[in-house]
């Protein structure tokens, strides 16, 4: 991306946009994983639902440092 007043090129906005898209994709993947396995978790009780949520977060949501 370049500014109309400056000849320099900046990719900061593109990186922020890409990070937001990755975050949205990660959350959608975690939610989908939870929904697919929800019938199994319901059969095993509330502790299984909590464990499933934790596993989904660890598998699909990237931690930023």
C-alpha positions, 0 to 999 in steps of 0.5 A: 500500500502506498500513500499518495503523498509519499513515494515509499511503500508500506505493507503494515496495513496489509499485514494487519488485514492478513492478521485479522483474516487469520484470526477470523479463520481460526475462530471459525475453525474452532467453532466448527470443530466444537459443533461437529463434536458437540453430540459426542461431548453432550453424551459424556457430560458437561466436563467433556464440553469444557474439555472439547472447548479447551482442545478446540482453542488449543488446536485452532486459535493462534496465540499472539506474543 
